[in-house]
Amino acid sequence: MRSAIKTPWLLRASGAPSLAVRAAPERARTSSVECEAHLFAHHAERLLADLTAQRVLGRRR
């Protein structure tokens, strides 16, 4: 049986702590860089930047 993938949006919607929300794209970025999947790594970096900007500005979606 395959485990469900928890995206940052699902984690946030379920009330997960912000560290768990940030950990998902960080793992994706690390894995993508290791596999030389640079486009996916770039997407993960943009997601992390967006999450950081939202935290700094005090916004939550």
C-alpha positions in Angstrom: 0.0 0.0 0.0 1.3 3.4 -1.0 1.4 6.1 1.7 -0.2 9.4 0.9 2.0 12.3 -0.1 1.6 15.2 2.3 2.0 18.5 0.5 2.7 21.7 2.4 -0.8 22.8 1.6 -2.3 19.6 3.1 -0.1 19.8 6.1 -1.0 23.5 6.7 -4.7 22.7 6.2 -4.5 19.9 8.8 -3.0 22.3 11.3 0.5 20.8 11.2 3.3 22.8 12.9 5.1 25.2 10.6 8.3 23.1 10.9 6.5 20.1 9.4 5.1 22.3 6.6 8.6 23.5 5.7 10.1 20.1 6.0 8.1 18.7 3.1 9.6 21.0 0.4 13.0 20.8 2.0 13.0 17.0 1.6 11.8 17.4 -2.0 14.5 19.9 -2.8 17.2 17.7 -1.3 16.0 14.6 -3.1 15.7 16.5 -6.4 19.2 17.9 -6.2 20.6 14.4 -5.4 18.8 13.1 -8.5 19.9 16.1 -10.6 16.3 17.0 -11.2 17.0 20.7 -11.2 13.6 21.9 -12.4 11.9 20.1 -9.4 14.6 21.5 -7.1 13.9 25.0 -8.4 10.2 24.6 -7.7 10.9 23.4 -4.2 13.1 26.4 -3.6 10.4 28.8 -4.8 7.9 27.1 -2.5 10.2 27.5 0.4 10.7 31.2 -0.4 7.0 31.7 -0.6 6.5 30.0 2.8 9.2 32.2 4.3 7.7 35.4 2.8 4.3 34.4 4.2 5.8 33.8 7.6 7.7 37.1 7.6 4.6 39.1 6.5 2.5 37.2 9.0 0.1 35.9 6.4 -1.4 32.4 6.3 -3.5 31.2 3.5 
